Amino acid sequence: MTKRFTNNSTNYIINCFLLLAVVLSIQSCDKKKQIHSKSTENTTPIYKLVKKAESLQKSFQDDSAIFYFNKALVLCEPKKDYANQYAYILSKVSGILQRTGDYYASESALVKALPYLKYTSRPRFSQIIYTNLANNYYSIYDYDNALLYHEKALKIAISQFRKAQIKCDIGSIYLSQEKYAEAIKILEPLARKKTEDKTDAFNTELQHSYVLYYLGLCYLRVENHKKQALDALNESMEIVLKSKNDFELIGNCHALYLYYKKYENPKLKKYYAMKGYIAACKSNSVVYQINALSQVIEAEDGKDLRKYVERYIKLKDSTIISRKMAKNQFATIIYDSKKDKKENLQLKTNKIENELQLEKEKNRNFISFVIIGFTLISTLILVYFLTLKGKKEKNTATYKSERRISLKLNAELSTHVHQILKFAENNNLEEDKNKEIFLSNLDQIYLKTRNISRENNSIATNEKYASSLKEMISDFKTQNLNLLVNGLDTVKWNKINKIKKIIIYRGLQEFFQNMKKYNDATLVVLSFKIIDKNIVIIYSDNSTKTQNSRIILKNDLQNVENRIKTTNGTINFDNYTENGFKISFTFPL
């Protein structure tokens, strides 16, 4: 309460003046009571907005749901007084982003809620936030952090049903870590006796199906459990079929596909692959459609193979575009909500100030209007010319960028696409060998297209810079190349200016692209160090290429060298030796 009063003292005093002009008796009102009124006055509007958002979410109108959730978030001020609503809304937003595959944005939403969990009146909200964080980490294969947050949620959970849910999730992580004995130890007691949800009987059945699903997959991975695996998976499937929930059906079909793949039953393997794909289409989940299509392509041996391959490529491309648009739209919604609030507060303040000004400075009105008019006209003229100039520069830059990307696409993909189409015409794709070659070539085209897209993406220079740099470097890792990165997290990137960050990012990106052309290394080590107020980046590998290759590489890296020199940095080439190749970059802090 005290902090609320301090942050809004100016507005409070102005409001008091207005109230005095209407009713003199309000002077005797208790201030704490007024503050308490303000802290709860938004409860009803927040409730209505959340209900509207939840309704849209149920009908899979995710963009509109996020819009209304964020309108409700704006009303949660101060956040301490609305901690329950604030945590709940962020958990719902994170759930939508998680379902669409945008795990980093989902994590960002959840992290905002963490400082306010201690102000919530219900432990349930903390448990939801921790569980969602765990699910995010699980989705990006960070199993250690996933287990950490599930353990936090387990300590907070009160009901036995919630605890059973969390234990089931922990079992699924052990399954992913191939710790089958630990997973079975947790899941078997849950499978023997259903844990009842006292608020919803159907949830009891659905949760039991999850336990059987994960237990069946564990049995499938260990020897001498063929019958136990099939019994568990079939029982789980029966429960899900009764629920008529297509989204839940996807996982069960996937599990039975894996079962019949392992025990070599092509007919049933194909049946469950197709059933899973149909369920994914009905649930409007593009990510699961792509996964299910890959299983259908693997199981398909008939004339429909080409149709599924074309559908797979189309969905892959559309996923990249839609995620980028969703991310931009999510950021725009947050910005617009904050902007609306700021503008509304500014309008209220201006109105009060104008009324007071009329009483005190009647003789200065004419001069004020002249100054305001002159300033407004000058501003409009300035804005007009700056906008005109900006549009011209933007159009020129856009044309150059589009032309460069077009030339690169033509140079790197046209020949490859022509070759794969020719291969498809001249070979029987029903043969396993040809099918594998064809899919491999499609993946190569997809990877090249994604790399070109990444080369032209904007670079995050905020707190996400380190994770973005890691992600870019890891993209160059292949089955034949083991890439180790040391010391990247020891650098305090927030103290380095944006220009140097961009040069380091683009320089390393271009360097790795050139190394792929001339390098046959199987092991690469990239080290980041701080030495004498300089960032030193050292690259070393076990390449067996000749000195001549080094000269060619040095010529191709001229652009990288020029970038580094603009920051007074240096690049040093070492000779190829029996132990490989080494190069270092130095940037002053």
ZIUR-V886345 format. One record per residue. PSI is psi in degrees with one decimal (999 if undefined). OMEGA is omega in whole degrees, -180 to 180 (999 if undefined). D_CENTER is the distance of its C-alpha to the mean C-alpha in whole Angstrom. Layout:
# ZIUR-V886345
psi=PSI omega=OMEGA d_center=D_CENTER
psi=PSI omega=OMEGA d_center=D_CENTER
This chain:
# ZIUR-V886345
psi=-42.2 omega=-177 d_center=35
psi=-42.8 omega=-180 d_center=37
psi=-38.2 omega=178 d_center=34
psi=-42.6 omega=-180 d_center=33
psi=-41.4 omega=-178 d_center=37
psi=-45.4 omega=-177 d_center=36
psi=-25.2 omega=-174 d_center=33
psi=27.4 omega=-175 d_center=35
psi=-39.2 omega=-180 d_center=39
psi=-48.7 omega=180 d_center=39
psi=-35.0 omega=-178 d_center=38
psi=-43.6 omega=-180 d_center=40
psi=-43.8 omega=180 d_center=43
psi=-43.2 omega=180 d_center=43
psi=-35.3 omega=179 d_center=43
psi=-42.1 omega=178 d_center=46
psi=-43.9 omega=-180 d_center=48
psi=-41.8 omega=-179 d_center=47
psi=-35.0 omega=178 d_center=48
psi=-34.2 omega=-180 d_center=51
psi=-19.4 omega=-178 d_center=52
psi=-53.0 omega=-177 d_center=52
psi=115.3 omega=-177 d_center=53
psi=-24.2 omega=-176 d_center=55
psi=-16.8 omega=-177 d_center=54
psi=-13.4 omega=179 d_center=51
psi=-28.4 omega=-176 d_center=52
psi=1.6 omega=-179 d_center=52
psi=147.4 omega=179 d_center=49
psi=125.5 omega=-175 d_center=47
psi=-38.9 omega=-179 d_center=44
psi=-35.1 omega=179 d_center=42
psi=-39.9 omega=177 d_center=43
psi=-45.0 omega=-179 d_center=41
psi=-41.8 omega=179 d_center=38
psi=-37.5 omega=178 d_center=38
psi=-42.4 omega=180 d_center=38
psi=-36.7 omega=-175 d_center=35
psi=-15.9 omega=-179 d_center=33
psi=2.4 omega=-174 d_center=33
psi=-19.8 omega=-178 d_center=34
psi=1.3 omega=-175 d_center=30
psi=-47.5 omega=-179 d_center=30
psi=-48.6 omega=177 d_center=31
psi=-38.2 omega=179 d_center=29
psi=-45.6 omega=-179 d_center=26
psi=-44.6 omega=-179 d_center=27
psi=-42.1 omega=180 d_center=28
psi=-40.0 omega=180 d_center=25
psi=-42.8 omega=178 d_center=23
psi=-41.5 omega=177 d_center=25
psi=-45.0 omega=-179 d_center=25
psi=-41.5 omega=-179 d_center=21
psi=-36.8 omega=177 d_center=21
psi=-43.4 omega=178 d_center=24
psi=-36.1 omega=180 d_center=21
psi=-39.5 omega=180 d_center=19
psi=-29.4 omega=178 d_center=21
psi=15.8 omega=175 d_center=22
psi=25.6 omega=173 d_center=18
psi=71.9 omega=-169 d_center=19
psi=-42.9 omega=-178 d_center=15
psi=-45.1 omega=180 d_center=15
psi=-36.9 omega=179 d_center=19
psi=-45.5 omega=179 d_center=18
psi=-38.0 omega=179 d_center=15
psi=-48.9 omega=-178 d_center=18
psi=-34.4 omega=175 d_center=20
psi=-41.5 omega=-179 d_center=18
psi=-31.6 omega=173 d_center=18
psi=-38.1 omega=177 d_center=21
psi=-37.9 omega=178 d_center=22
psi=-38.7 omega=-179 d_center=20
psi=-31.5 omega=-179 d_center=22
psi=-10.0 omega=-179 d_center=25
psi=63.3 omega=179 d_center=24
psi=130.0 omega=-7 d_center=26
psi=149.7 omega=-172 d_center=27
psi=-30.6 omega=179 d_center=24
psi=-38.0 omega=-178 d_center=27
psi=-18.0 omega=-180 d_center=29
psi=35.6 omega=-174 d_center=26
psi=-40.0 omega=180 d_center=24
psi=-50.4 omega=-179 d_center=24
psi=-41.5 omega=-178 d_center=23
psi=-47.3 omega=-180 d_center=20
psi=-42.0 omega=-178 d_center=19
psi=-45.4 omega=-179 d_center=19
psi=-44.7 omega=180 d_center=18
psi=-34.0 omega=177 d_center=15
psi=-36.5 omega=179 d_center=15
psi=-43.1 omega=178 d_center=15
psi=-44.7 omega=-180 d_center=12
psi=-35.4 omega=179 d_center=10
psi=-41.5 omega=178 d_center=11
psi=-48.0 omega=-179 d_center=11
psi=-36.0 omega=179 d_center=7
psi=-42.3 omega=-179 d_center=8
psi=-30.5 omega=179 d_center=10
psi=0.2 omega=175 d_center=9
psi=4.0 omega=180 d_center=6
psi=76.9 omega=-171 d_center=3
psi=-32.5 omega=-179 d_center=3
psi=-40.8 omega=176 d_center=3
psi=-36.9 omega=178 d_center=4
psi=-44.4 omega=178 d_center=6
psi=-39.4 omega=179 d_center=7
psi=-41.2 omega=178 d_center=8
psi=-40.9 omega=-178 d_center=10
psi=-38.3 omega=-179 d_center=12
psi=-33.3 omega=178 d_center=13
psi=-28.9 omega=-177 d_center=15
psi=-23.6 omega=-172 d_center=17
psi=-45.0 omega=-178 d_center=18
psi=-17.6 omega=-174 d_center=21
psi=3.0 omega=180 d_center=22
psi=-32.0 omega=-179 d_center=22
psi=-14.8 omega=179 d_center=26
psi=-5.7 omega=-179 d_center=27
psi=148.7 omega=-179 d_center=26
psi=-6.6 omega=-178 d_center=29
psi=120.7 omega=178 d_center=28
psi=-22.7 omega=-179 d_center=26
psi=-38.1 omega=-178 d_center=25
psi=-39.9 omega=177 d_center=22
psi=-40.1 omega=-180 d_center=21
psi=-39.4 omega=179 d_center=21
psi=-45.4 omega=-179 d_center=19
psi=-46.8 omega=-180 d_center=16
psi=-39.8 omega=180 d_center=17
psi=-44.0 omega=179 d_center=17
psi=-40.5 omega=176 d_center=13
psi=-43.8 omega=179 d_center=12
psi=-43.2 omega=180 d_center=14
psi=-35.4 omega=176 d_center=12
psi=-49.4 omega=-180 d_center=9
psi=-36.2 omega=177 d_center=11
psi=-38.9 omega=-177 d_center=13
psi=-26.0 omega=179 d_center=10
psi=19.5 omega=173 d_center=9
psi=22.4 omega=174 d_center=13
psi=78.7 omega=-171 d_center=14
psi=-30.9 omega=-179 d_center=17
psi=-47.7 omega=178 d_center=19
psi=-33.4 omega=177 d_center=16
psi=-45.2 omega=178 d_center=16
psi=-40.1 omega=-180 d_center=20
psi=-48.2 omega=-176 d_center=20
psi=-28.0 omega=173 d_center=18
psi=-38.3 omega=178 d_center=20
psi=-39.0 omega=176 d_center=23
psi=-44.8 omega=-180 d_center=23
psi=-37.5 omega=-179 d_center=22
psi=-36.9 omega=179 d_center=25
psi=-31.0 omega=-177 d_center=27
psi=-32.3 omega=-174 d_center=26
psi=138.8 omega=-177 d_center=27
psi=-52.5 omega=-176 d_center=30
psi=150.7 omega=178 d_center=31
psi=-31.6 omega=180 d_center=32
psi=-43.4 omega=178 d_center=29
psi=-42.0 omega=179 d_center=26
psi=-40.1 omega=179 d_center=27
psi=-40.2 omega=177 d_center=28
psi=-46.5 omega=-177 d_center=24
psi=-41.2 omega=177 d_center=23
psi=-38.2 omega=177 d_center=25
psi=-42.3 omega=178 d_center=24
psi=-39.8 omega=178 d_center=21
psi=-40.4 omega=176 d_center=22
psi=-38.1 omega=180 d_center=24
psi=-32.6 omega=178 d_center=22
psi=-43.0 omega=176 d_center=20
psi=-36.2 omega=176 d_center=24
psi=-45.2 omega=179 d_center=24
psi=-30.6 omega=179 d_center=21
psi=3.4 omega=-179 d_center=22
psi=25.1 omega=174 d_center=26
psi=71.4 omega=-170 d_center=27
psi=-36.5 omega=-180 d_center=29
psi=-44.0 omega=179 d_center=32
psi=-39.8 omega=180 d_center=30
psi=-46.0 omega=-179 d_center=28
psi=-37.2 omega=180 d_center=31
psi=-35.7 omega=179 d_center=33
psi=-41.1 omega=-170 d_center=30
psi=-33.8 omega=-177 d_center=30
psi=-44.1 omega=176 d_center=34
psi=-35.3 omega=178 d_center=35
psi=-32.8 omega=-179 d_center=32
psi=-31.9 omega=-178 d_center=33
psi=-32.0 omega=-178 d_center=37
psi=121.1 omega=180 d_center=37
psi=137.9 omega=174 d_center=35
psi=121.3 omega=-171 d_center=33
psi=134.5 omega=169 d_center=34
psi=109.9 omega=-174 d_center=32
psi=-15.2 omega=-179 d_center=34
psi=-23.5 omega=-176 d_center=33
psi=110.7 omega=-177 d_center=32
psi=-32.8 omega=-178 d_center=34
psi=-33.8 omega=177 d_center=31
psi=-32.8 omega=177 d_center=29
psi=-47.4 omega=-180 d_center=31
psi=-43.0 omega=-177 d_center=31
psi=-42.8 omega=178 d_center=28
psi=-37.3 omega=178 d_center=27
psi=-35.8 omega=178 d_center=30
psi=-36.0 omega=177 d_center=28
psi=-45.2 omega=-180 d_center=25
psi=-47.1 omega=-180 d_center=28
psi=-36.1 omega=179 d_center=30
psi=-52.3 omega=-178 d_center=27
psi=-37.0 omega=178 d_center=26
psi=-41.5 omega=178 d_center=29
psi=-40.5 omega=178 d_center=30
psi=-36.4 omega=177 d_center=28
psi=-46.4 omega=178 d_center=29
psi=-35.9 omega=-179 d_center=32
psi=-29.5 omega=-177 d_center=31
psi=-17.3 omega=-178 d_center=30
psi=157.5 omega=-177 d_center=34
psi=156.3 omega=173 d_center=37
psi=30.5 omega=176 d_center=40
psi=32.2 omega=-176 d_center=38
psi=-49.7 omega=-178 d_center=38
psi=-43.7 omega=-180 d_center=39
psi=-39.0 omega=180 d_center=37
psi=-47.2 omega=-178 d_center=34
psi=-41.1 omega=180 d_center=35
psi=-45.5 omega=-179 d_center=37
psi=-44.7 omega=-178 d_center=33
psi=-38.5 omega=179 d_center=31
psi=-40.1 omega=179 d_center=34
psi=-39.9 omega=177 d_center=34
psi=-41.2 omega=180 d_center=30
psi=-40.1 omega=-180 d_center=31
psi=-42.5 omega=-180 d_center=34
psi=-43.6 omega=-178 d_center=32
psi=-38.1 omega=179 d_center=29
psi=-35.2 omega=178 d_center=31
psi=-31.7 omega=-179 d_center=33
psi=-18.8 omega=-178 d_center=30
psi=38.0 omega=-180 d_center=30
psi=107.4 omega=-176 d_center=26
psi=-34.3 omega=-179 d_center=24
psi=-43.0 omega=178 d_center=21
psi=-30.1 omega=-178 d_center=22
psi=-27.5 omega=-177 d_center=25
psi=-49.0 omega=-177 d_center=22
psi=-41.8 omega=-180 d_center=22
psi=-38.5 omega=176 d_center=26
psi=-39.2 omega=178 d_center=26
psi=-42.3 omega=-179 d_center=24
psi=-44.6 omega=179 d_center=26
psi=-30.4 omega=172 d_center=30
psi=-45.7 omega=179 d_center=29
psi=-38.3 omega=-179 d_center=28
psi=-50.0 omega=-177 d_center=31
psi=-19.2 omega=172 d_center=33
psi=-43.5 omega=-179 d_center=32
psi=-41.4 omega=-176 d_center=33
psi=20.0 omega=166 d_center=37
psi=62.0 omega=172 d_center=37
psi=85.0 omega=-173 d_center=38
psi=-36.0 omega=-176 d_center=36
psi=-50.2 omega=-180 d_center=37
psi=-31.2 omega=176 d_center=35
psi=-47.0 omega=179 d_center=32
psi=-38.9 omega=-178 d_center=32
psi=-48.3 omega=-177 d_center=33
psi=-28.3 omega=174 d_center=30
psi=-45.9 omega=-180 d_center=28
psi=-39.1 omega=179 d_center=29
psi=-39.5 omega=178 d_center=29
psi=-38.8 omega=179 d_center=25
psi=-42.0 omega=179 d_center=24
psi=-41.2 omega=178 d_center=26
psi=-39.4 omega=179 d_center=24
psi=-38.7 omega=178 d_center=21
psi=-42.3 omega=-179 d_center=22
psi=-32.9 omega=-179 d_center=24
psi=-0.1 omega=175 d_center=21
psi=38.4 omega=179 d_center=19
psi=103.8 omega=-176 d_center=16
psi=-40.1 omega=-179 d_center=15
psi=-46.0 omega=-180 d_center=13
psi=-29.5 omega=175 d_center=16
psi=-42.6 omega=180 d_center=19
psi=-45.4 omega=180 d_center=18
psi=-43.7 omega=-180 d_center=18
psi=-37.1 omega=179 d_center=22
psi=-37.4 omega=178 d_center=23
psi=-34.6 omega=177 d_center=23
psi=-38.8 omega=178 d_center=25
psi=-43.4 omega=180 d_center=27
psi=-40.0 omega=-179 d_center=28
psi=-35.2 omega=-177 d_center=29
psi=-22.4 omega=-174 d_center=31
psi=136.3 omega=177 d_center=32
psi=18.8 omega=-176 d_center=36
psi=-161.4 omega=-175 d_center=37
psi=-14.9 omega=-177 d_center=37
psi=1.0 omega=-175 d_center=34
psi=-47.0 omega=-178 d_center=32
psi=-39.6 omega=-179 d_center=32
psi=-43.0 omega=-179 d_center=30
psi=-34.6 omega=178 d_center=28
psi=-45.5 omega=180 d_center=27
psi=-39.7 omega=178 d_center=27
psi=-39.9 omega=180 d_center=24
psi=-46.4 omega=-179 d_center=22
psi=-43.6 omega=-179 d_center=22
psi=-43.5 omega=180 d_center=21
psi=-38.4 omega=178 d_center=18
psi=-48.4 omega=-178 d_center=17
psi=-44.3 omega=-177 d_center=17
psi=-30.3 omega=179 d_center=16
psi=-42.6 omega=180 d_center=13
psi=-45.4 omega=-178 d_center=12
psi=-45.2 omega=-175 d_center=14
psi=-35.8 omega=178 d_center=13
psi=-40.8 omega=180 d_center=9
psi=-41.6 omega=179 d_center=10
psi=-41.1 omega=-180 d_center=12
psi=-40.3 omega=180 d_center=10
psi=-45.0 omega=180 d_center=8
psi=-40.2 omega=-178 d_center=12
psi=-38.6 omega=178 d_center=13
psi=-44.0 omega=179 d_center=11
psi=-39.4 omega=-180 d_center=12
psi=-39.9 omega=-180 d_center=16
psi=-44.8 omega=179 d_center=16
psi=-44.8 omega=-179 d_center=16
psi=-46.2 omega=-178 d_center=18
psi=-39.1 omega=-180 d_center=21
psi=-46.2 omega=179 d_center=21
psi=-38.3 omega=-179 d_center=22
psi=-41.6 omega=178 d_center=24
psi=-44.3 omega=-179 d_center=26
psi=-45.4 omega=-179 d_center=26
psi=-42.7 omega=-179 d_center=28
psi=-39.2 omega=179 d_center=30
psi=-43.4 omega=178 d_center=31
psi=-39.4 omega=-180 d_center=32
psi=-39.4 omega=179 d_center=34
psi=-41.7 omega=178 d_center=36
psi=-43.9 omega=180 d_center=37
psi=-44.6 omega=-179 d_center=38
psi=-39.0 omega=-179 d_center=40
psi=-46.1 omega=-180 d_center=42
psi=-44.0 omega=-179 d_center=43
psi=-37.7 omega=179 d_center=44
psi=-39.3 omega=179 d_center=46
psi=-41.9 omega=178 d_center=48
psi=-37.9 omega=-179 d_center=49
psi=-35.2 omega=179 d_center=50
psi=-34.1 omega=-179 d_center=52
psi=-36.5 omega=-172 d_center=54
psi=-28.1 omega=-171 d_center=54
psi=55.5 omega=179 d_center=54
psi=-35.0 omega=-177 d_center=56
psi=-12.7 omega=-178 d_center=58
psi=5.3 omega=-176 d_center=55
psi=-45.7 omega=-176 d_center=53
psi=-46.8 omega=180 d_center=55
psi=-39.7 omega=-180 d_center=54
psi=-43.6 omega=180 d_center=50
psi=-39.8 omega=178 d_center=50
psi=-46.6 omega=-179 d_center=51
psi=-45.1 omega=-180 d_center=49
psi=-44.0 omega=179 d_center=46
psi=-45.3 omega=180 d_center=47
psi=-43.4 omega=180 d_center=48
psi=-42.4 omega=-179 d_center=44
psi=-45.7 omega=180 d_center=42
psi=-44.0 omega=179 d_center=44
psi=-42.2 omega=180 d_center=44
psi=-43.9 omega=180 d_center=40
psi=-42.9 omega=179 d_center=40
psi=-44.7 omega=180 d_center=42
psi=-45.3 omega=180 d_center=39
psi=-39.8 omega=-180 d_center=36
psi=-50.1 omega=-178 d_center=38
psi=-38.0 omega=178 d_center=39
psi=-39.6 omega=178 d_center=35
psi=-43.1 omega=179 d_center=33
psi=-45.5 omega=179 d_center=36
psi=-41.9 omega=-179 d_center=36
psi=-41.0 omega=179 d_center=32
psi=-40.9 omega=-180 d_center=32
psi=-45.3 omega=179 d_center=34
psi=-37.5 omega=180 d_center=32
psi=-42.5 omega=179 d_center=29
psi=-41.1 omega=179 d_center=31
psi=-45.3 omega=-179 d_center=32
psi=-39.0 omega=179 d_center=29
psi=-43.0 omega=179 d_center=27
psi=-46.3 omega=-180 d_center=30
psi=-42.2 omega=-179 d_center=30
psi=-45.4 omega=-180 d_center=26
psi=-37.7 omega=179 d_center=27
psi=-41.5 omega=180 d_center=30
psi=-44.5 omega=179 d_center=29
psi=-40.1 omega=179 d_center=26
psi=-44.7 omega=179 d_center=28
psi=-39.4 omega=-179 d_center=31
psi=-41.6 omega=177 d_center=28
psi=-43.5 omega=-180 d_center=27
psi=-41.3 omega=-176 d_center=31
psi=-38.5 omega=-171 d_center=32
psi=-21.9 omega=-173 d_center=29
psi=-27.1 omega=-173 d_center=28
psi=-46.7 omega=-179 d_center=32
psi=-42.5 omega=-178 d_center=34
psi=-43.2 omega=179 d_center=31
psi=-42.6 omega=179 d_center=31
psi=-42.2 omega=-179 d_center=34
psi=-41.0 omega=-178 d_center=35
psi=-34.9 omega=175 d_center=33
psi=-40.0 omega=178 d_center=34
psi=-40.0 omega=179 d_center=38
psi=-41.9 omega=-179 d_center=37
psi=-34.5 omega=180 d_center=36
psi=-33.8 omega=-172 d_center=39
psi=-2.6 omega=-177 d_center=41
psi=154.5 omega=179 d_center=40
psi=109.8 omega=-177 d_center=40
psi=-6.4 omega=177 d_center=36
psi=-18.5 omega=175 d_center=37
psi=137.5 omega=-175 d_center=38
psi=-41.2 omega=-177 d_center=36
psi=-47.9 omega=180 d_center=36
psi=-36.7 omega=179 d_center=36
psi=-45.0 omega=180 d_center=33
psi=-41.7 omega=179 d_center=31
psi=-43.7 omega=-178 d_center=32
psi=-46.4 omega=179 d_center=31
psi=-37.0 omega=178 d_center=27
psi=-42.3 omega=179 d_center=27
psi=-38.2 omega=178 d_center=28
psi=-41.8 omega=178 d_center=25
psi=-37.1 omega=179 d_center=23
psi=-42.7 omega=178 d_center=24
psi=-43.5 omega=180 d_center=24
psi=-44.5 omega=-179 d_center=20
psi=-40.7 omega=179 d_center=20
psi=-42.1 omega=179 d_center=22
psi=-43.2 omega=179 d_center=20
psi=-39.5 omega=-180 d_center=17
psi=-41.0 omega=178 d_center=18
psi=-40.3 omega=178 d_center=20
psi=-42.4 omega=-180 d_center=17
psi=-35.7 omega=180 d_center=16
psi=-26.9 omega=-176 d_center=19
psi=4.0 omega=176 d_center=19
psi=154.4 omega=173 d_center=16
psi=153.6 omega=-176 d_center=16
psi=127.0 omega=177 d_center=15
psi=121.5 omega=-180 d_center=14
psi=12.5 omega=179 d_center=17
psi=-149.1 omega=-177 d_center=16
psi=-13.4 omega=180 d_center=15
psi=3.0 omega=-175 d_center=11
psi=-45.4 omega=-177 d_center=14
psi=-45.4 omega=179 d_center=15
psi=-36.2 omega=178 d_center=12
psi=-40.5 omega=179 d_center=12
psi=-41.9 omega=177 d_center=15
psi=-44.1 omega=-178 d_center=15
psi=-41.6 omega=178 d_center=12
psi=-44.8 omega=-179 d_center=15
psi=-41.1 omega=-177 d_center=18
psi=-21.5 omega=179 d_center=17
psi=-22.4 omega=-179 d_center=17
psi=-4.1 omega=177 d_center=20
psi=134.6 omega=-180 d_center=21
psi=-179.3 omega=178 d_center=23
psi=-30.3 omega=-177 d_center=25
psi=-3.6 omega=-176 d_center=28
psi=119.6 omega=176 d_center=26
psi=120.0 omega=-173 d_center=25
psi=118.4 omega=-180 d_center=24
psi=135.5 omega=179 d_center=24
psi=124.2 omega=-179 d_center=22
psi=139.1 omega=170 d_center=24
psi=1.5 omega=-177 d_center=24
psi=-38.3 omega=-177 d_center=21
psi=-12.4 omega=179 d_center=20
psi=-16.4 omega=-180 d_center=24
psi=130.8 omega=178 d_center=24
psi=84.5 omega=-173 d_center=23
psi=-27.6 omega=-178 d_center=21
psi=-14.1 omega=178 d_center=21
psi=2.0 omega=179 d_center=25
psi=136.9 omega=-176 d_center=25
psi=159.7 omega=-172 d_center=25
psi=-38.5 omega=-177 d_center=22
psi=-44.0 omega=180 d_center=25
psi=-37.1 omega=177 d_center=25
psi=-44.9 omega=-179 d_center=22
psi=-41.2 omega=-180 d_center=21
psi=-42.0 omega=178 d_center=25
psi=-45.2 omega=-179 d_center=23
psi=-53.4 omega=-177 d_center=20
psi=-36.8 omega=180 d_center=22
psi=-47.7 omega=179 d_center=25
psi=-37.4 omega=179 d_center=23
psi=-48.1 omega=-180 d_center=22
psi=-36.3 omega=180 d_center=25
psi=-47.7 omega=-180 d_center=27
psi=-34.8 omega=178 d_center=25
psi=-40.7 omega=178 d_center=25
psi=-36.3 omega=180 d_center=29
psi=-32.2 omega=178 d_center=29
psi=-29.2 omega=-177 d_center=28
psi=-41.9 omega=-169 d_center=31
psi=3.0 omega=-171 d_center=34
psi=136.0 omega=178 d_center=33
psi=25.3 omega=-175 d_center=33
psi=149.6 omega=174 d_center=32
psi=-11.6 omega=178 d_center=31
psi=127.6 omega=178 d_center=29
psi=134.1 omega=177 d_center=28
psi=124.1 omega=179 d_center=28
psi=118.4 omega=-175 d_center=26
psi=138.7 omega=176 d_center=27
psi=127.3 omega=-179 d_center=26
psi=153.3 omega=172 d_center=29
psi=113.3 omega=-178 d_center=30
psi=118.5 omega=177 d_center=34
psi=51.5 omega=178 d_center=36
psi=30.7 omega=175 d_center=34
psi=144.4 omega=170 d_center=32
psi=124.3 omega=179 d_center=29
psi=120.9 omega=179 d_center=30
psi=119.6 omega=-176 d_center=28
psi=125.0 omega=177 d_center=30
psi=131.3 omega=175 d_center=29
psi=148.5 omega=180 d_center=32
psi=178.2 omega=179 d_center=32
psi=34.7 omega=-178 d_center=35
psi=149.8 omega=177 d_center=35
psi=15.2 omega=-178 d_center=39
psi=163.8 omega=-174 d_center=39
psi=173.1 omega=177 d_center=42
psi=-33.4 omega=-180 d_center=43
psi=-39.4 omega=178 d_center=43
psi=-35.6 omega=178 d_center=40
psi=-42.3 omega=-180 d_center=39
psi=-43.0 omega=179 d_center=41
psi=-44.1 omega=-180 d_center=39
psi=-41.4 omega=-179 d_center=36
psi=-38.4 omega=178 d_center=37
psi=-39.9 omega=-179 d_center=38
psi=-22.0 omega=-179 d_center=34
psi=16.6 omega=-179 d_center=33
psi=-38.6 omega=-180 d_center=35
psi=-39.7 omega=177 d_center=32
psi=-43.1 omega=-179 d_center=30
psi=-39.6 omega=179 d_center=33
psi=-40.2 omega=178 d_center=34
psi=-45.6 omega=-176 d_center=30
psi=-39.3 omega=-178 d_center=31
psi=-26.9 omega=180 d_center=34
psi=-18.4 omega=178 d_center=33
psi=19.0 omega=-177 d_center=32
psi=27.4 omega=178 d_center=35
psi=173.6 omega=-180 d_center=34
psi=157.4 omega=176 d_center=35
psi=130.3 omega=-176 d_center=35
psi=124.0 omega=178 d_center=37
psi=127.3 omega=170 d_center=38
psi=155.1 omega=179 d_center=39
psi=152.0 omega=171 d_center=41
psi=136.3 omega=177 d_center=41
psi=-176.1 omega=178 d_center=42
psi=-24.9 omega=-179 d_center=43
psi=-2.3 omega=177 d_center=40
psi=-153.3 omega=-172 d_center=37
psi=147.3 omega=-178 d_center=36
psi=138.8 omega=179 d_center=35
psi=145.4 omega=-179 d_center=34
psi=147.1 omega=177 d_center=33
psi=138.1 omega=180 d_center=31
psi=128.1 omega=179 d_center=32
psi=131.2 omega=175 d_center=31
psi=143.3 omega=178 d_center=32
psi=999 omega=999 d_center=30
